[in-house]
Amino acid sequence: MKIEFRKIRKAKNEICIDDAKRLLKEKRRGILSVNGDDGYPYAIPINYLYCEKDGKIYFHGSRVGHKVDSIKKSDKVCFTVFGNEIIKNESGAPFVSSVVAFGRCRLISEQELSLELVKQFAEKYYPDKKAINEEVQAAGKAVQMFEIEIEHLSGKEIQEK
């Protein structure tokens, strides 16, 4: 059964998929939304890694807690990134781009894949090889990695007035 995701209501604000992917790749933090306790949404800021090659979003976290419990109950998630605030005209009101990804999230149990992702993750967030190697050695085996398989991706740019 194919899910029909909603289109962006104001088509003039939509950005092309390549720009949406670029924003997703460049930004450092996003908001992960899961189906939380008692039907309440649970949204949390996270660091993440977008792999354009496989079209997946990766992040790390604890092996226990609200986020993990929610993902185990329902793998459907929403992930949002925003940024690229720019002034384009004399009004002074900035334009802001955002990306929304809907998908299925799973805990990664394969140790080799998890370690490789920890290294890629560290390369995005740490300034030098020494810091990367130290982080992978210190946290590599203990960290829980997650992946979001994107089912729908869209982006838009709006002017904040």
ABEGO torsion letter per residue (X at the ends): XBBBBBBBABAAABBBAAAAAAAAAABABBBBBBBBBGGBBBBBBBBBBBBAAAGBBBBBBBABEAAAAAAAABABBBBBBBEGBBBABAAGBBBBBBBBBBBBBBBBABAAAAAAAAAAAAAAABABAAAAAAAAAAAAAABBBBBBBBABBBBBBBBBX
